[in-house]
Amino acid sequence: MDIQDLQDNSGTRKILKHCWPPDLDDFGEIHAPVILIDYRNKAWAETLKDYIESHLGQKITTEQLAVAVGCSASFVAHHFESEFGRTPRQYILERRMAEARSMLESGSSVLGTADRLGFYDAFHFSKTFKHFWKKSPICFRATVFPS
């Protein structure tokens, strides 16, 4: 399932889910049905989003997220995916990889990026980056800053 996260001009957030496998219409064309889910702008979800953004460089656990919103870890574990369209772990990884890409584009070193985003070491960061972006951070930097 492919998920797109959108925000309209009024600030209302919506999540589009592209369901898989796609359907065939009457003409034999492939169409993936789209389900529109309203993001309800719940205060706890906004708090979690802000907490994650401000703690990207640290290990973030479900228990820490629960403390941040004053709920149980069970509540966060069960309701996070319905609000964000992905598990806490997936969401945090996506945010870290987006931030890593941005940092590398702005000239940060691979080691500096790995350290700032809380990875165990540069090797672990490189492996994760390559898995996520299909290109190593060094190759990515080479495309941004050709020699």
N, C-alpha and C positions, 0 to 999 in steps of 0.2 A: 504494500500500500504506500503510495507516494503522498506526502503531506506538504501542503503549502501554508505558510503562516502569513496572513495579510492584515493590514490595518487601514481602515478607511479614514476619510478626512475628519469625521466626528470623533475619532479616537477609539471607535469600537473595533475590537480585534476579532477576526474570523479565521477559522482554520478550514482549508479545503482538503478533503481526503479523496485521492484518486484511487478507486478500488481496483484491485487486480484479481483475477484476470479480466481483461476488457471484454465488452460485449460486441457482437457483430450486429449491425443494423440490417435493414431489409435489402440494402444494396451491397452487402458484403464488406462494408467499411468498418474498421475497428474503432470503437469508442469506449473509453474508460469512464464509467459512471462517476460523477462527482457528488460528494455529499458535503453540504455546507454546514459547519458546526459553529454556532455562535460562541465566542469566548465571552463569558459573562462578566468580565472585569471584576471578579471577586477579589476582595481586599487581600485575602491570604495568598492568592496566586500572584498578585502584583508584588507583595512582600517577598515571596520566594524568588521571583525574577530579579528583584533588586539585590537580594542577599547573594544569589548566585553570581551576579555581575560583579559585586564588590569582593567576592572571595574566590575568584577564578584561579588564583595562584596557590590556593590551599586545598587540602583534601576536604571534600564536602560529603558528609554522610546524611542519610535520611533522618537520623536523630538530630543532627544540627539543623536541618531544614525544619523539623518539627518544633524545635525550641524557638526558632526565628519567628514562627507564626503562631506559637502558643497552642499547638495541636499535638496529637499523638503521632508517633512515627507511622503507625498503621494507617491513620487518616491520610498522611502525605503519600504513602506508598500506594494507597488505593485510589486517590483522587488526582494525583499529579498527571497521569497519562491522559485522563479525560479532559483536563484543562489545557495541557501543552501539546498533546498529540504524540508524545513519546515519553519514555520512562525518565526518571531523574538522571540516571547515568547517561542515557543517550543525549538528553538535552545539555547536560554539563559538558560532555565531550564535544558536541556540536559548537557550543559557545567557545570552548577553548580552542578548537581548530579554526574557527572564524577569527578569533583574536590573534592566533598564531600567524595566520595568513596576513592579517593586517600589519602585524609587527614586522614580519619579514619584508613586506612591501615597503615599509617605511625605513628599512635599512638595519633593523636589529639583527644581531648575530643569531645563529642557530642555538648556541649554548646559552646566550642571554635570554632568548625566547623560552627555551626549555625551563630555565631556572625561574623566570618570572611567572610562568604558568603552572608551576608546581610539579613538573615531571621529575621522576626519580633521577634521571640523567639524560644526556643528549641522545644517547642511543634509543632509549625508550620513546622519547619525543619523536625522533626521526622515523621510527617504525610506525608509530601511531599516525603521524602526519602523512606518511606514504600510503598507509592503508586507507586513510580518509580522503586524501586529495589525489591519489594515484600518481604521485610524483614526490620524490624526496624533497626535503626542505632546501637542500643545496641546489638541486636542479631547478626548484621553483625560484630561488633567489637568482639563479643564472638567467632565467627568462625575464625577470624583472630588471636586473642589472647586467645586461650583456657586456662582456669585456671587449 
